[in-house]
């Protein structure tokens, strides 16, 4: 089983706060998929996507 580092917001791969870049680095996939998921979560009124993004923003420390 591969070990991975702690979840951190990315400084190099960021658009707003580095949340999607950090999630992409943590899970080893492209941050594009997390950006797409947050965008889709914004469709039903915005609250689910914004709330999830802000929670990860507050919980995950920066690099």
C-alpha positions in Angstrom: 0.0 0.0 0.0 1.5 3.3 -1.1 1.8 6.1 1.5 0.8 9.6 0.6 1.6 12.9 2.3 -0.8 15.0 4.2 -3.6 16.9 2.5 -2.4 20.4 1.8 -3.6 23.3 -0.5 -1.3 23.6 -3.5 0.8 26.8 -4.0 1.9 25.8 -7.5 -1.3 24.4 -9.0 -4.0 26.8 -7.9 -6.7 28.9 -9.4 -8.4 30.4 -6.3 -7.1 28.9 -3.0 -5.3 25.7 -4.2 -8.0 23.4 -2.9 -8.4 21.4 -6.1 -4.7 21.3 -6.8 -4.1 20.0 -3.3 -6.8 17.4 -3.6 -5.3 16.3 -7.0 -1.8 15.9 -5.5 -3.2 14.0 -2.5 -5.2 11.5 -4.6 -2.7 11.4 -7.5 -5.1 12.5 -10.2 -5.5 15.7 -12.3 -7.0 18.7 -10.4 -9.3 19.1 -13.4 -11.5 16.4 -12.1 -11.9 18.1 -8.7 -12.6 21.4 -10.4 -15.2 19.8 -12.5 -16.8 18.1 -9.5 -17.0 21.4 -7.6 -18.5 23.1 -10.7 -21.1 20.4 -11.0 -21.9 20.7 -7.3 -22.5 24.4 -7.9 -25.4 23.7 -10.3 -28.2 22.9 -7.8 -28.1 26.4 -6.3 -24.5 26.9 -5.5 -24.5 26.0 -1.8 -23.3 22.4 -1.9 -20.3 23.3 -4.1 -19.3 26.4 -2.2 -19.8 24.9 1.2 -17.6 21.8 0.3 -14.9 24.1 -1.1 -14.9 26.4 1.9 -14.7 23.4 4.3 -11.7 22.0 2.5 -10.2 25.5 2.3 -10.5 25.9 6.1 -9.4 22.4 7.0 -6.4 21.8 4.7 -3.4 23.9 5.6 -1.3 25.6 2.8 2.0 24.2 1.7 
